[in-house]
């Protein structure tokens, strides 16, 4: 659950919605520290084409279909080999969050 602006956002709900985007192959949603909102909804996406997907493209896809507080405030693109996985092959969201924070320079 991502807690943003006093609202709880189901990561899974946003992931399932974004999987409907024609360019998105895989997506994970996490919360990142945000001074204004507490946490910001952040989508980590792997595209089908390998082309980066912009925040604006994701926001356009979501507008009018998801509540405003559920729409990602950040989008990070990731390649297939960069997904951190557990020993059983699931995406390791804890490691993914650390990776994103390191890439963006966000501090806890």
Secondary structure, 3 states (H helix, E strand, C coil): CEEECCEEECHHHHHHHHCCCCCEEEEEEEEEEECCCEEEEEEEEEECCCCCCCHHHHHHHHCCCCCHHHCCCEEEECCHHHCCECCCCCECHHHHHHHHHHHHCCCC
